[in-house]
Structure formats: C-alpha cells, structure tokens
Amino acid sequence: MLIKEFLKKDGFKIVERDFVAISNLEDELGSPLKIISSINEDESGIVLWFKKIIGLTIANQDLSRINFDFSSLPNLKYLYLINCNLQKVNFHKNPSLQLEVLNLSDNKLKELDFQGNKLKKLVLSGNKFADVPDFSDFENLEHLWLNKNHLKNFNIKILKLKTLQVSENQIVGFHITGNTRSLVSLNLSKNSLMSIPYDIYSLNNLEVLNLSNNRITLPDKSFSFLSNLRELYLASNRISKFELDQSYNPPLEKLSLANNRLSELPKFIQNLSKLRSLYLGGNDIQTLTTLISLKSLEKLFLENNNLHVYPQELNNLSSLKFIDLRKNPIIETVELNSKVVIKI
C-alpha cells in the first residue's frame, strides 16, 4: 500500500501541521510502520511533506514483530508508541535520530536497548521492568516516567533529571545518586515503603514530593533538609505522629496527611505561612488550635475525624474559602462564617 492511500484511511489523523496520529487501524491495512517505511519509494509532494513531520503517534497497534529505524523520518522529535505490544525497541540503526520526547507506555518492555543522547522526556509507564534501566548515556534526560512496572529496589544515577515518576510499583528501597540537586518533582506513591528513604533528604531543591499510599509510620526529623517543598503528599500511610523541628518553615502551599492515624496536628504546621490547601480527612483529630496562624489557608479538609465542636477560631482565617467537616460528631453549633463554604 502506498503512503498516499494510507493517509486516506480511518485511524489516520493530522493533529497539527507537523504531527501525525495513527490508531486502531484494521489488521488488513498492514502494519503502519511497514507502510511508513515505503515512503522513500515515492517522492510525491505529500510524501515529501510526510518526511518532514516532527511528531508521530501510533497507538493500539501490534508492532511486536517490527524492527524499524525511522530513518525515513529524519526530522522526528516526538514519538509515541502506545499500547503497541512492543517487547523490544532498538534504535541503534539510526544514530542520527533526533528524538526529544519518547513515549513507550503500555507495552511489554523489560529492558531498553538504545542510547537517548537527545532525549529530554521518556515515558515507560505500564511496562514490565523489574530493574531500573541504565540511563547513564541519557545526558539530557529531564523527565522520566516508570509508573506501573514491577520495580522493587530502585537505584538510579541522575544527571539533569527534574521529574521522576515511579508510582504504582512494589518499591521497598530507593537509592539515588549523581546530580541530586537537579530533581524538582518526585512521585513514589502507591509503593511498599515502610519508611521515607534517607536519600530523599539529599534532594535539596525538591519542590513536589508524593509518598502517598505506602506503609510509612514515622517520618524522620531529617525532613527539615527539604527546605524548598511546595507540595507534600503523605496521604494513606500509617502515620500517628509527625514531629519536626518547630523552626521548619518550607514554602509549602499544599499538604496532605489524609487517611493516617493522627490524633493531633503536627506542631510544625503552624509555621506554614504560605499554605493554601490542607488535607487532614480520615484521621482521629479532635482539636485544631495550631491552624490559627495559617493566614493564607484557602481550603481545609477535615472530614471523617473526631471533632465534637466546630472550631470557632477558623472564622478568623481571612483567606479561608472552603471547609469540609462531614462525618464528624459535631454536637455544638456556633455562628458560621458566611464567607466560607462549609460542608457538615
């Protein structure tokens, strides 16, 4: 089939001038990559345009038996091969490949066999990696996704990495070396961590940390080293106490401690002058005196706790817009602030 015929089929879409998407093609149309590989046989205007595309998406196709080097697409920078039954990828045949973004999510990959010198973003979510691939040759990699794999002990050396997403694995150990100051966002949610890995405390420039849905019981006081955090998620763990140095005052704007075992608020919360959203639902909290100083607080979630009295001091929080107090045994009522949306 010539490429000109292929472009007319359902399942082929020009997303933008230089971006092409192919998905859900019927089997009798042949493999999309086989068809694309024929474009050198035809130098018509439409083929010359196709050779200039910089973005290609192929989704929901069986490419398990394809060994394609993409040399017929020399300008390709963005490549998405999603849910294509891939078990191996090999781009060594085309060392000049200029890929900057590569998405290989929802395949059957267990290892990588290519160098990603130009890559800035790599998505490997939903594969079968049991070990962390070697990324030492990925000199420009800034964003890495390894969610939904089979990782248990996570070891990685980073160079320029800014974002690391490794949620929904079975991680029990986490070790990170290299230029740790480059990392800004780390997601380790939905794993099997019993405590906060000590290497995390070396990530001095970390701004977003998600450790939700693990088995963490007692955060270490070394948390104070994370002085640049803006978002911290520790929901759905087993935390009963969270005591840090009372001088700890990161620029936190979002803090989630929901669905833990807290009976009282951690004292360091009163220092969080920039905090805008606080999630405390699903604990056993009875008093809220430490919230009085949170002048920037806009949203407060306290559902499913053990509050018997509406905390009147909350009316003094000038920025507060929303409070969720559902599923609390509140028996004493007071005058509510008309400027705040309150769910009881």
C-alpha positions as CSV (number, residue, x, y, z in Angstrom):
1,M,0.0,0.0,0.0
2,L,1.4,3.4,-0.9
3,I,1.5,6.1,1.7
4,K,-0.9,8.2,-0.3
5,E,-3.6,5.6,0.1
6,F,-2.7,5.1,3.7
7,L,-3.3,8.8,4.5
8,K,-6.9,8.4,3.4
9,K,-7.8,5.6,5.9
10,D,-9.8,5.9,9.1
11,G,-7.5,5.9,12.0
12,F,-5.0,8.3,10.4
13,K,-5.2,11.9,11.7
14,I,-3.2,15.0,11.1
15,V,-3.2,16.5,14.6
16,E,-1.3,19.6,13.6
17,R,0.7,20.6,10.6
18,D,3.7,18.6,11.6
19,F,2.1,16.0,13.9
20,V,0.5,12.7,12.8
21,A,-1.5,10.2,14.8
22,I,-2.3,6.6,13.8
23,S,-4.5,4.3,16.0
24,N,-7.0,1.4,15.8
25,L,-6.3,0.5,12.2
26,E,-7.8,-2.7,10.9
27,D,-5.3,-5.6,10.5
28,E,-5.9,-5.9,6.7
29,L,-4.4,-2.4,6.3
30,G,-1.0,-3.8,7.3
31,S,1.5,-2.5,9.8
32,P,1.7,1.3,10.0
33,L,5.5,1.1,10.2
34,K,5.7,-1.1,7.1
35,I,3.6,1.4,5.3
36,I,5.6,4.4,6.5
37,S,8.9,2.6,5.5
38,S,7.7,2.7,1.9
39,I,7.7,6.4,1.7
40,N,11.2,6.5,0.2
41,E,9.8,4.7,-2.9
42,D,7.5,7.7,-3.7
43,E,8.7,11.3,-3.9
44,S,5.3,12.9,-4.4
45,G,4.5,16.2,-2.7
46,I,2.5,14.5,0.1
47,V,5.3,12.1,0.8
48,L,7.9,14.9,1.0
49,W,5.6,16.6,3.5
50,F,5.3,13.4,5.5
51,K,9.1,13.1,5.7
52,K,9.2,16.5,7.4
53,I,6.9,15.6,10.3
54,I,8.3,16.1,13.7
55,G,5.7,14.2,15.7
56,L,4.2,10.7,15.3
57,T,1.8,8.8,17.5
58,I,1.0,5.2,16.9
59,A,-1.4,3.6,19.4
60,N,-3.4,0.4,19.8
61,Q,-1.5,-1.5,17.1
62,D,0.5,-4.7,17.2
63,L,4.1,-3.8,16.4
64,S,5.7,-6.7,18.3
65,R,7.5,-8.0,15.2
66,I,8.6,-4.7,13.8
67,N,12.3,-3.7,13.6
68,F,12.1,-0.1,12.3
69,D,14.8,2.5,12.5
70,F,12.7,5.6,11.5
71,S,15.4,6.7,9.0
72,S,12.6,7.8,6.6
73,L,11.5,10.4,9.2
74,P,14.8,12.3,9.8
75,N,13.1,15.3,11.5
76,L,11.2,13.2,14.1
77,K,11.4,14.8,17.6
78,Y,8.3,13.4,19.3
79,L,7.5,9.7,19.0
80,Y,4.6,8.0,20.9
81,L,4.3,4.2,20.5
82,I,1.5,3.5,23.0
83,N,-0.1,0.1,23.6
84,C,1.6,-1.5,20.6
85,N,2.6,-4.8,22.2
86,L,6.3,-3.9,22.0
87,Q,8.7,-6.3,23.7
88,K,11.9,-4.6,22.5
89,V,13.0,-1.4,20.9
90,N,16.2,-0.9,19.0
91,F,17.1,2.5,17.5
92,H,20.9,1.8,17.1
93,K,20.5,1.6,13.3
94,N,19.8,5.3,13.2
95,P,22.3,7.1,15.4
96,S,21.3,10.4,13.9
97,L,17.8,10.1,15.4
98,Q,16.9,13.5,16.9
99,L,14.1,12.3,19.3
100,E,13.5,14.7,22.3
101,V,10.3,13.0,23.6
102,L,9.7,9.3,23.5
103,N,6.6,7.6,25.0
104,L,6.6,3.8,25.1
105,S,3.8,3.4,27.7
106,D,1.6,0.4,28.0
107,N,3.8,-2.1,26.2
108,K,5.7,-5.3,27.3
109,L,9.2,-3.9,27.6
110,K,11.6,-5.4,30.1
111,E,14.8,-3.6,29.0
112,L,16.0,-0.8,26.9
113,D,18.4,-1.2,24.0
114,F,19.2,2.3,22.7
115,Q,21.0,5.5,23.5
116,G,19.0,8.6,24.2
117,N,21.5,11.3,23.9
118,K,19.0,13.9,22.7
119,L,16.0,12.7,24.8
120,K,14.5,15.1,27.3
121,K,11.4,13.2,28.2
122,L,11.0,9.4,28.4
123,V,7.7,7.7,29.4
124,L,8.0,3.9,30.2
125,S,4.8,3.6,32.3
126,G,2.8,0.4,32.1
127,N,5.6,-2.0,31.1
128,K,7.3,-5.0,32.7
129,F,10.6,-3.5,34.0
130,A,11.8,-5.4,37.1
131,D,15.1,-3.5,37.2
132,V,15.8,0.2,36.5
133,P,17.4,0.6,33.1
134,D,20.8,2.2,32.8
135,F,20.3,5.8,31.9
136,S,24.0,6.9,32.1
137,D,24.0,7.7,28.4
138,F,20.9,9.8,28.6
139,E,22.8,13.0,29.2
140,N,19.9,15.4,28.5
141,L,17.1,13.5,30.1
142,E,14.9,15.8,32.3
143,H,11.6,13.9,32.8
144,L,11.3,10.2,33.4
145,W,8.1,8.1,33.9
146,L,8.4,4.5,35.2
147,N,5.0,4.1,36.8
148,K,3.1,0.8,36.8
149,N,6.1,-1.5,36.3
150,H,7.5,-4.3,38.6
151,L,10.2,-2.4,40.3
152,K,11.2,-3.3,43.9
153,N,14.6,-1.9,44.6
154,F,15.0,1.4,42.8
155,N,18.6,2.5,42.1
156,I,19.3,5.4,39.7
157,K,22.1,7.8,38.9
158,I,20.8,11.1,37.5
159,L,22.4,13.9,35.5
160,K,19.9,16.5,34.7
161,L,16.7,14.9,35.8
162,K,14.0,17.3,37.0
163,T,10.9,15.0,37.2
164,L,10.9,11.3,38.3
165,Q,7.6,9.4,38.4
166,V,7.7,5.9,39.8
167,S,4.3,5.3,41.4
168,E,2.4,2.0,41.3
169,N,5.3,-0.3,41.6
170,Q,6.4,-2.5,44.6
171,I,9.3,-0.4,45.7
172,V,10.7,-1.1,49.1
173,G,14.1,0.5,48.7
174,F,15.1,3.8,46.9
175,H,18.6,4.9,46.2
176,I,19.6,8.0,44.1
177,T,23.0,9.4,43.2
178,G,24.5,11.9,40.8
179,N,23.3,15.4,40.4
180,T,20.6,15.2,43.0
181,R,20.2,18.9,43.2
182,S,18.5,18.9,39.7
183,L,15.4,16.9,40.9
184,V,12.4,19.1,41.4
185,S,9.5,16.6,41.5
186,L,9.4,13.0,42.8
187,N,6.4,10.7,42.9
188,L,6.8,7.5,44.8
189,S,3.1,7.0,45.7
190,K,1.4,3.5,45.7
191,N,4.5,1.5,46.6
192,S,5.6,-0.5,49.6
193,L,7.9,1.8,51.5
194,M,7.9,1.3,55.3
195,S,9.8,4.5,55.9
196,I,11.0,7.5,54.0
197,P,14.2,6.6,52.1
198,Y,17.1,8.6,53.5
199,D,18.4,9.5,50.1
200,I,15.3,11.7,49.6
201,Y,16.7,14.1,52.2
202,S,19.6,14.9,49.9
203,L,17.2,16.3,47.3
204,N,17.7,19.9,48.5
205,N,15.8,21.5,45.6
206,L,12.8,19.2,45.6
207,E,9.5,21.1,45.3
208,V,7.0,18.3,44.9
209,L,7.1,15.1,46.9
210,N,4.4,12.4,46.7
211,L,4.7,9.5,49.1
212,S,1.0,8.7,49.4
213,N,-0.3,5.1,49.6
214,N,2.7,3.5,51.2
215,R,3.3,2.0,54.7
216,I,5.2,4.8,56.3
217,T,4.7,5.0,60.1
218,L,7.0,7.8,61.3
219,P,8.7,10.5,59.1
220,D,12.3,11.2,60.1
221,K,13.2,14.6,61.5
222,S,15.7,14.9,58.6
223,F,12.6,16.1,56.7
224,S,13.9,19.5,57.7
225,F,16.5,19.3,55.0
226,L,13.8,19.6,52.4
227,S,13.5,23.4,52.7
228,N,12.1,24.1,49.2
229,L,9.0,21.9,49.3
230,R,5.8,23.5,47.8
231,E,3.7,20.3,47.7
232,L,3.9,17.4,50.1
233,Y,1.6,14.3,49.8
234,L,1.7,11.7,52.6
235,A,-1.9,10.5,52.5
236,S,-2.9,6.9,53.1
237,N,0.1,5.8,55.2
238,R,0.3,4.7,58.9
239,I,1.5,8.0,60.4
240,S,0.5,8.6,64.0
241,K,3.0,11.3,64.8
242,F,4.8,13.8,62.6
243,E,7.1,15.9,64.7
244,L,9.7,18.1,63.1
245,D,11.9,20.9,64.3
246,Q,9.4,23.7,65.1
247,S,11.5,26.1,63.1
248,Y,10.8,24.1,59.9
249,N,9.2,26.5,57.5
250,P,9.3,25.4,53.8
251,P,7.2,27.4,51.3
252,L,4.5,24.6,51.4
253,E,1.3,25.5,49.5
254,K,-0.3,22.0,49.6
255,L,0.0,19.5,52.4
256,S,-1.9,16.2,52.5
257,L,-1.9,14.0,55.6
258,A,-5.3,12.4,54.9
259,N,-6.1,8.9,55.9
260,N,-3.5,8.3,58.5
261,R,-3.6,7.8,62.3
262,L,-3.1,11.3,63.6
263,S,-4.9,12.2,66.8
264,E,-3.4,15.7,66.9
265,L,-2.0,18.1,64.4
266,P,1.8,18.3,63.9
267,K,3.0,21.4,65.5
268,F,5.2,22.5,62.6
269,I,2.0,23.2,60.5
270,Q,1.6,26.5,62.4
271,N,4.7,27.8,60.7
272,L,3.4,27.2,57.1
273,S,2.6,30.8,56.3
274,K,2.1,30.1,52.6
275,L,-0.1,27.0,53.0
276,R,-3.2,27.2,50.8
277,S,-4.7,23.7,50.9
278,L,-4.6,21.3,53.8
279,Y,-5.9,17.7,53.6
280,L,-6.5,16.1,57.0
281,G,-9.5,13.9,56.4
282,G,-9.7,10.3,57.7
283,N,-7.7,10.8,60.9
284,D,-8.7,11.0,64.6
285,I,-8.1,14.7,65.2
286,Q,-10.0,16.4,68.0
287,T,-8.6,19.9,68.2
288,L,-7.3,22.4,65.6
289,T,-5.6,25.1,67.7
290,T,-2.4,25.1,65.6
291,L,-4.3,26.3,62.5
292,I,-5.0,29.8,63.8
293,S,-1.8,31.3,62.3
294,L,-2.5,30.0,58.7
295,K,-3.5,33.3,57.2
296,S,-3.0,32.0,53.6
297,L,-5.2,28.9,54.0
298,E,-8.0,28.7,51.5
299,K,-9.1,25.0,51.6
300,L,-9.4,22.8,54.7
301,F,-10.4,19.2,54.5
302,L,-11.3,17.7,57.9
303,E,-13.9,15.1,57.0
304,N,-14.1,11.8,59.0
305,N,-12.3,12.9,62.1
306,N,-13.3,13.2,65.8
307,L,-14.3,16.9,66.1
308,H,-17.1,17.5,68.6
309,V,-17.2,21.3,68.3
310,Y,-17.0,23.5,65.3
311,P,-13.6,25.2,65.6
312,Q,-14.7,28.8,66.0
313,E,-11.1,30.1,65.6
314,L,-11.4,29.1,61.9
315,N,-13.6,32.1,61.4
316,N,-10.5,34.3,61.9
317,L,-8.7,32.9,58.9
318,S,-9.2,35.7,56.4
319,S,-8.3,33.7,53.3
320,L,-10.4,30.6,54.1
321,K,-13.0,29.7,51.4
322,F,-13.9,26.1,52.0
323,I,-14.1,23.7,54.9
324,D,-15.2,20.0,54.8
325,L,-16.4,18.8,58.2
326,R,-18.5,15.9,57.1
327,K,-18.6,12.7,59.2
328,N,-17.5,14.4,62.5
329,P,-19.5,14.0,65.7
330,I,-20.1,17.8,66.0
331,I,-22.7,18.4,68.7
332,E,-22.2,22.1,69.5
333,T,-23.0,24.7,66.9
334,V,-21.7,28.2,66.6
335,E,-22.2,31.1,64.2
336,L,-20.7,30.1,60.9
337,N,-18.7,32.5,58.7
338,S,-20.9,33.4,55.8
339,K,-17.9,33.9,53.5
340,V,-16.8,30.3,53.8
341,V,-18.4,27.3,52.1
342,I,-18.8,24.7,54.9
343,K,-19.8,21.0,54.4
344,I,-21.1,19.5,57.6
